[in-house]
Amino acid sequence: QMQKLRSDIARVIKSGIRDVLLQGETGTGKELVAQSIAFDADPSHRFVVIHCGAVSEGLAESELFGHIKGAFTGADRERVGAFEAAGGGFVFLDEIGELPSAQQAKLLRVLQERKVQPVGTHKERAVNFRCIAATHVNLDEAVKAGRFREDLFYRIAKEVIRIPALRDRVEDIPELVHYFLAGISKGK
């Protein structure tokens, strides 16, 4: 299973696909897979992480799209959002299944147009990024239940990589034990 995962990662890197979805249970290493893709595909290692489940609905737009000075109370300076900060690199949308529905439509537009509209202005800015989204949520079921936009699902899932749980690849346990023991002996 890990050989298939490595093959899937290599295929995504080689193809240059701009929007990838990683699916797997909590703790399967989705962020490590995303970093592997980003660091191998982008020598500059531009990798901006957004934890969709931890972003409050009120701050999501500012985090993702940025804001101009004076856009709201406390906006004492301009701030670029994650998509602009990526600067040609990768935006990692961790736990995208937790993204508030109001932000899903705005995210869809950014993925389609590759433009952002910072909070407080009507001017759009072109952005260059590749997107890796990850979730433990079964998005097919979330779409059917109306909790996740179907059009956004198809936009982020141009390529889907499923990450197997450790219980499905027990042959990796000895190698992981050696890795962690080596880290402990080195004081890491």
Secondary structure, DSSP 8 states (H G I E B T S, - for coil): -HHHHHHHHHHHHHHT-SEEEEE--TTS-HHHHHHHHHHHH-TT--EEEEETTTS-HHHHHHHHHEE-TTSSTT--S-EE-HHHHTTTSEEEEETGGGS-HHHHHHHHHHHHH-EE--BT-S--EE---EEEEEESS-HHHHHHTTSS-HHHHHHHTSEEEE---GGG-GGGHHHHHHHHHHHHHTT-
